[in-house]
Amino acid sequence: MSRAMTFSLSRRAFSRLALGAALGGAASRAIASTEEDPLDTFVPDSQDLPRLKRRISGLQMRHWQDYFDSVSRDAILCDTNDRVLHYWGADGFYRVYPTSVPLTDQLTRRGRTEITLKRPAPEWRPTENMLDRNPDLPRYVGPGPDNPLGIRALNLGWPAYRIHGTNDIRKIGRQSSNGCIGLFNEHILEVYDRAQVGTPVLLI
């Protein structure tokens, strides 16, 4: 596959974040989808826009060949420094999504893993370490809009590590998670629909 893969950013992510100019011509090629946004309520407020624009403004497209041997099963790169997720599809699909990342380096797991389970209606329970840090956390949150994992979750090969949505969009673009990679809910929908059990994931 050519290194000149189609560079396509999520229209909903970057039109709402006004980041097209920051990415120049690449962003102009990205705005291909015209479907209605199914989750209009998940829009960053005006105070959050400048922060997210600054976070993504230095973003550069990446090539999957620098990180993976192939994308025959698609491939996901989570960059905890840039706070973005790169998604490559075997069909030439390429998207970049803003993410939340772990609060501290101690909570950050880096290396190679894969998707081990797809959870269409995730339940949430805090880990013992999370309860040690915050004993007031609820012991269980069922599926729904208040769930910290959002509306979809992808379990990784490391216990308690996931790529998931969020019920708090203020976390996106920040060091705000307990180890997971969080996305806007509409973005985890897109990632969830494409990714399969066995899709390789690299966290750097």
C-alpha positions in Angstrom: 0.0 0.0 0.0 1.3 3.4 -0.9 2.6 5.8 1.8 0.4 8.4 0.2 -2.7 7.1 1.9 -5.8 9.3 1.8 -5.5 11.6 4.8 -9.0 12.1 6.1 -10.0 13.6 9.4 -13.4 13.2 11.0 -15.6 15.9 9.7 -17.6 16.1 12.9 -14.4 16.3 15.0 -12.6 19.0 13.1 -15.4 21.1 11.7 -16.7 21.6 15.2 -13.1 22.2 16.5 -12.4 24.6 13.6 -9.1 22.9 12.9 -9.3 22.8 9.1 -7.0 25.7 8.7 -4.4 24.3 11.1 -4.1 21.2 8.9 -4.2 23.0 5.6 -5.0 21.0 2.5 -5.3 17.7 4.3 -8.4 19.0 6.2 -10.0 20.3 3.0 -9.9 16.7 1.6 -11.3 15.4 4.8 -14.7 17.0 4.7 -16.4 14.3 2.7 -19.3 13.1 4.9 -22.6 15.0 4.9 -24.6 12.8 7.2 -26.3 14.5 10.1 -24.5 14.4 13.4 -26.4 12.0 15.6 -25.1 13.4 18.9 -25.5 17.2 18.6 -25.5 17.5 22.3 -21.8 16.4 22.5 -20.3 19.6 21.2 -17.5 21.4 23.1 -18.5 24.7 24.5 -16.9 27.9 23.2 -14.4 28.0 26.1 -13.1 24.5 25.2 -12.6 25.3 21.5 -9.3 27.3 21.8 -7.8 24.7 24.1 -8.5 21.9 21.6 -7.4 23.9 18.7 -4.0 24.6 20.4 -3.7 20.9 21.2 -4.2 19.8 17.6 -2.6 22.7 15.8 0.8 21.1 15.6 -0.5 17.7 14.4 1.2 16.1 11.5 -0.2 13.2 9.5 1.6 9.9 10.2 2.2 6.8 8.0 1.2 3.4 9.2 4.4 1.9 7.8 6.4 3.6 10.6 4.5 1.7 13.2 2.9 -1.5 11.8 4.0 -4.3 9.4 0.6 -4.1 7.7 -3.0 -2.8 8.1 -4.7 -6.0 6.8 -6.8 -5.9 10.0 -6.7 -2.1 10.3 -4.5 -0.5 12.9 -4.7 2.0 15.7 -2.0 4.3 17.0 -2.7 6.2 20.3 -0.3 9.1 20.7 -0.3 10.1 24.4 1.9 13.1 23.7 -0.2 14.6 20.9 -3.4 13.3 22.6 -4.8 11.9 19.4 -5.8 8.5 17.9 -4.7 7.6 14.4 -6.9 5.0 12.7 -5.8 3.3 9.5 -8.1 1.0 7.5 -7.1 -1.8 5.1 -9.2 0.1 2.5 -7.1 3.3 2.7 -9.3 4.9 5.4 -7.4 7.3 7.7 -8.8 9.3 10.5 -7.3 11.3 13.4 -9.4 11.9 16.5 -8.7 14.1 19.5 -8.5 12.0 22.8 -8.1 12.2 26.5 -5.0 10.5 27.9 -3.9 9.2 31.3 -3.5 11.7 34.2 0.1 10.7 34.9 2.9 8.7 33.4 2.5 6.1 36.1 -1.0 5.4 34.8 0.1 5.3 31.1 0.6 1.9 29.5 2.7 2.0 26.3 3.4 -0.7 23.8 1.7 -3.1 21.5 -1.6 -4.8 22.2 -4.9 -5.5 20.4 -8.6 -5.2 20.7 -9.9 -8.2 22.7 -13.5 -7.4 23.2 -16.1 -5.0 21.7 -18.7 -3.7 24.2 -21.7 -2.1 22.6 -23.3 -1.0 26.0 -20.5 -0.8 28.5 -20.9 -1.0 32.2 -18.4 0.7 34.5 -16.9 -0.3 37.8 -13.9 1.5 39.4 -10.7 -0.3 40.0 -9.2 -0.7 43.4 -6.6 2.0 42.6 -9.3 4.4 41.5 -11.2 3.8 44.7 -8.0 4.4 46.7 -7.6 7.8 45.0 -11.3 8.7 45.3 -13.4 6.6 47.7 -16.5 8.6 46.8 -16.7 7.0 43.3 -19.8 5.0 42.6 -19.2 1.2 42.7 -21.2 0.6 39.5 -22.6 2.7 36.6 -24.8 0.9 34.1 -25.0 1.6 30.4 -26.3 5.0 29.5 -25.5 8.7 29.2 -23.9 8.9 32.7 -21.5 6.0 32.1 -17.8 7.1 32.2 -17.1 4.8 29.3 -19.6 6.6 27.0 -21.7 4.6 24.5 -19.1 2.1 23.2 -15.9 0.6 24.6 -13.1 -1.5 23.1 -11.2 -3.6 25.6 -7.4 -3.9 25.1 -5.2 -6.8 25.9 -4.1 -5.2 29.2 -6.5 -5.5 32.1 -8.7 -2.4 32.7 -7.3 -0.6 29.6 -9.8 0.5 26.9 -10.5 2.8 24.1 -14.0 4.2 24.8 -16.4 7.2 24.7 -17.0 9.6 27.5 -19.8 11.2 29.4 -17.6 14.3 30.0 -16.4 16.0 26.8 -14.2 18.4 28.9 -11.8 15.5 29.2 -11.0 15.4 25.5 -7.6 16.8 24.8 -6.5 16.6 28.4 -4.6 14.4 30.7 -7.7 13.2 32.5 -8.1 9.4 32.4 -7.1 6.6 34.7 -5.2 4.9 32.0 -7.7 4.6 29.1 -8.0 6.5 25.8 -11.2 8.5 25.6 -13.0 9.9 22.5 -16.0 11.9 21.8 -19.0 9.6 21.7 -19.6 10.0 18.0 -16.0 9.2 17.3 -16.0 6.0 19.3 -19.0 5.0 17.2 -17.0 5.3 14.1 -13.9 3.5 15.5 -16.1 0.8 17.1 -17.9 0.1 13.8 -14.6 -0.4 11.9 -12.4 -2.1 14.4 -12.6 -5.8 15.0 -11.3 -8.1 17.7 -7.7 -8.6 16.8 -7.1 -5.1 15.4 -3.6 -4.2 16.5 -3.2 -1.2 18.8 0.0 0.7 19.6 0.3 3.2 22.4 3.2 5.6 22.4 
